[in-house]
Amino acid sequence: MDDRKSVAKQSVKTGITFGSALAMVISYTTWHSVGWAIIHGLLSWVYVIYFVIRY
């Protein structure tokens, strides 16, 4: 049971990290601004989903 929790925690952390990186790359290529990339990186998957729906 403990192994399952460990795998779940690692999966969530990886997903959050990937979402942040993806949001920052999309933001920087779209807006060419480091400031917006940081803000969108903090919003993570929320910005990625918004970008997919909007564009």
TANOR-V646673 format. One record per residue. PHI is phi in whole degrees, 0 to 359 (* if undefined). D_LAST is the distance of its C-alpha to the last C-alpha in Angstrom with 2 decimals. Layout:
phi=PHI d_last=D_LAST
phi=PHI d_last=D_LAST
This chain:
phi=* d_last=42.10
phi=294 d_last=41.61
phi=296 d_last=39.87
phi=294 d_last=37.25
phi=295 d_last=36.50
phi=297 d_last=36.27
phi=295 d_last=33.83
phi=297 d_last=31.68
phi=298 d_last=31.70
phi=295 d_last=30.83
phi=295 d_last=27.92
phi=295 d_last=26.46
phi=297 d_last=27.01
phi=295 d_last=25.40
phi=297 d_last=22.29
phi=292 d_last=22.06
phi=296 d_last=22.71
phi=296 d_last=20.16
phi=298 d_last=17.47
phi=294 d_last=18.52
phi=296 d_last=18.61
phi=298 d_last=15.18
phi=298 d_last=13.75
phi=293 d_last=15.95
phi=294 d_last=15.06
phi=300 d_last=11.28
phi=297 d_last=12.27
phi=294 d_last=15.01
phi=290 d_last=13.36
phi=278 d_last=10.70
phi=256 d_last=13.37
phi=54 d_last=16.61
phi=221 d_last=18.32
phi=291 d_last=20.40
phi=300 d_last=20.77
phi=295 d_last=17.13
phi=298 d_last=17.01
phi=293 d_last=20.05
phi=298 d_last=18.83
phi=292 d_last=15.61
phi=296 d_last=17.96
phi=291 d_last=20.14
phi=283 d_last=17.50
phi=55 d_last=16.73
phi=296 d_last=15.13
phi=298 d_last=14.12
phi=291 d_last=11.64
phi=299 d_last=10.49
phi=295 d_last=10.05
phi=301 d_last=8.34
phi=297 d_last=5.71
phi=296 d_last=5.57
phi=289 d_last=5.85
phi=286 d_last=3.81
phi=248 d_last=0.00
